[in-house]
C-alpha cells in the first residue's frame, strides 16, 4: 500500500493509531467501533477511510495480519498446538482458524510447509532489482562473522515515529529518516536513541505490505501530523552489534533466528525486531551501518 502524498497527515496519524491498536490486541475481539474509537473516527467514516488508505477493509486487514502471525508462530514455536496458535492469533476456534488458513494459503495449517513457503517469500523480496537482491544466508550453525549475543532488559519506552508503508521501495526509509531528524532537531531531541523496526517478516508478508517505523526514544510526545506516538513495554532482547554493510546486518538477524534461537531456551515475542542505531541513522551513509540488531525474546 502506498499513501497518496496529498493525503491529510491527520488521517495518516489516525489510521496508524488504528493499526497500532490492532497489533497490540490481535488476540482479542477487534470490533469496528473499538478500532474506530482508537483512531478517533466515527465507525461509519472510519470504515471508508481505512479502506482508502490501507487498500483493504478492516476485516481483511485483521484476518491477514492474524494469519501472518500464525505463520510466524508455526515457524518459531513448532511444538505449539494449532489450537493454541488459533487463540493466540485471535481466532474464535480452531475450526475458524483452519478454514481461514486454507482460504489464504490453500492448505490447512496441519499440512502447511513453513520452510517451503518462507523460501519462496525470500526469493520474492530478493528478486533482481530489489534492495536485498543477492544477500546470502548462512547455513544453520555457521558463524564466520563471530556474532555474539548479549541478553539485555529494556525498560518501557515512549517512541516518536514515522511509519513507512511498502518499505522495500528504494529511498522511502531514508526519506522518512530525514523528515524525523528534521522534526527532532527542531525540538532538541536529535541526539537521543534512534530506532528502526519492521513490523512484518518479509519471508511471511508480501514486500508491498511490509511496514517499517523510523523511531526516536523520547520522554513523551504529542502525536501530530505524520509523527505518531507509541509505547513499548519492558522487554528482554537478544542483541548483536553490527558495524558494516547491510549484508552483515542481514546475516546477523538470519543467524539469530536460524542458529542462536533454536539452540537457546528462548523464543521470539510478537514485538518487532529493532535496529538500535549507534548515533544517528545513516550517519555513515547507506553502505556502512553501526547499530545493535535486537530480537525481543522470552523463555520458551
Secondary structure as the mmCIF struct_conf table of DSSP 4:
data_model
#
loop_
_struct_conf.conf_type_id
_struct_conf.id
_struct_conf.beg_label_comp_id
_struct_conf.beg_label_asym_id
_struct_conf.beg_label_seq_id
_struct_conf.end_label_comp_id
_struct_conf.end_label_asym_id
_struct_conf.end_label_seq_id
TURN_TY1_P TURN_TY1_P1 UNK A 5 UNK A 6
BEND BEND1 UNK A 7 UNK A 7
HELX_RH_AL_P HELX_RH_AL_P1 UNK A 9 UNK A 24
TURN_TY1_P TURN_TY1_P2 UNK A 25 UNK A 27
BEND BEND2 UNK A 28 UNK A 28
HELX_RH_AL_P HELX_RH_AL_P2 UNK A 32 UNK A 38
TURN_TY1_P TURN_TY1_P3 UNK A 39 UNK A 40
BEND BEND3 UNK A 41 UNK A 41
HELX_RH_AL_P HELX_RH_AL_P3 UNK A 43 UNK A 54
BEND BEND4 UNK A 55 UNK A 56
HELX_RH_AL_P HELX_RH_AL_P4 UNK A 58 UNK A 76
TURN_TY1_P TURN_TY1_P4 UNK A 78 UNK A 79
BEND BEND5 UNK A 80 UNK A 80
HELX_RH_AL_P HELX_RH_AL_P5 UNK A 82 UNK A 88
TURN_TY1_P TURN_TY1_P5 UNK A 89 UNK A 90
BEND BEND6 UNK A 92 UNK A 93
HELX_RH_AL_P HELX_RH_AL_P6 UNK A 94 UNK A 105
BEND BEND7 UNK A 106 UNK A 107
HELX_RH_3T_P HELX_RH_3T_P1 UNK A 109 UNK A 111
HELX_RH_AL_P HELX_RH_AL_P7 UNK A 114 UNK A 125
TURN_TY1_P TURN_TY1_P6 UNK A 126 UNK A 126
BEND BEND8 UNK A 127 UNK A 127
TURN_TY1_P TURN_TY1_P7 UNK A 128 UNK A 129
BEND BEND9 UNK A 130 UNK A 130
TURN_TY1_P TURN_TY1_P8 UNK A 131 UNK A 134
HELX_LH_PP_P HELX_LH_PP_P1 UNK A 135 UNK A 139
TURN_TY1_P TURN_TY1_P9 UNK A 140 UNK A 141
TURN_TY1_P TURN_TY1_P10 UNK A 144 UNK A 145
STRN STRN1 UNK A 150 UNK A 154
STRN STRN2 UNK A 157 UNK A 164
BEND BEND10 UNK A 165 UNK A 166
TURN_TY1_P TURN_TY1_P11 UNK A 167 UNK A 168
BEND BEND11 UNK A 169 UNK A 169
TURN_TY1_P TURN_TY1_P12 UNK A 170 UNK A 171
HELX_RH_AL_P HELX_RH_AL_P8 UNK A 172 UNK A 186
TURN_TY1_P TURN_TY1_P13 UNK A 187 UNK A 188
TURN_TY1_P TURN_TY1_P14 UNK A 190 UNK A 191
BEND BEND12 UNK A 192 UNK A 192
STRN STRN3 UNK A 194 UNK A 198
BEND BEND13 UNK A 199 UNK A 200
TURN_TY1_P TURN_TY1_P15 UNK A 202 UNK A 204
BEND BEND14 UNK A 205 UNK A 205
HELX_RH_3T_P HELX_RH_3T_P2 UNK A 207 UNK A 209
STRN STRN4 UNK A 212 UNK A 218
BEND BEND15 UNK A 219 UNK A 219
STRN STRN5 UNK A 224 UNK A 224
TURN_TY1_P TURN_TY1_P16 UNK A 225 UNK A 226
STRN STRN6 UNK A 227 UNK A 227
STRN STRN7 UNK A 228 UNK A 232
HELX_LH_PP_P HELX_LH_PP_P2 UNK A 233 UNK A 234
STRN STRN8 UNK A 235 UNK A 244
HELX_RH_AL_P HELX_RH_AL_P9 UNK A 246 UNK A 255
HELX_RH_PI_P HELX_RH_PI_P1 UNK A 256 UNK A 260
HELX_RH_AL_P HELX_RH_AL_P10 UNK A 261 UNK A 263
BEND BEND16 UNK A 264 UNK A 265
STRN STRN9 UNK A 266 UNK A 268
BEND BEND17 UNK A 270 UNK A 271
HELX_LH_PP_P HELX_LH_PP_P3 UNK A 272 UNK A 272
STRN STRN10 UNK A 273 UNK A 277
BEND BEND18 UNK A 278 UNK A 280
TURN_TY1_P TURN_TY1_P17 UNK A 281 UNK A 284
BEND BEND19 UNK A 286 UNK A 287
STRN STRN11 UNK A 289 UNK A 299
#
